[in-house]
Amino acid sequence: MPKLSKEAKQRLQQLFKGGQFAIRWGFIPVVLYLGFKRGADPGMPEPTIMRYMYLLAGGVLCWDWQL
């Protein structure tokens, strides 16, 4: 295995940290974008921003509260 300089190791660490950040914070927005772009399956209601906002803001909490 070739020896890497300290500077090269630091650059690789920064690259991996940037990749982790992009995957962690970019996965869900990409999935939502692809879902809106493709549209709903036949027989299912069309996806709307308000439906997702309801689920994120309080839909799940209201569901637990009613139990």
C-alpha angles and dihedrals in degrees: 000000000000118000115247124211120239090253092052091050091051091050091051091049091051090048092052092046090051090050092050091049092050093049095045097048100029104048100078096042090051092050091049091047092051090047092053092044094052096041131214126320116255110282094020126106117259114263115251133186090237092058091054093044089053091053093047098042104043116324093101093044092049090050092054092044093057092056 
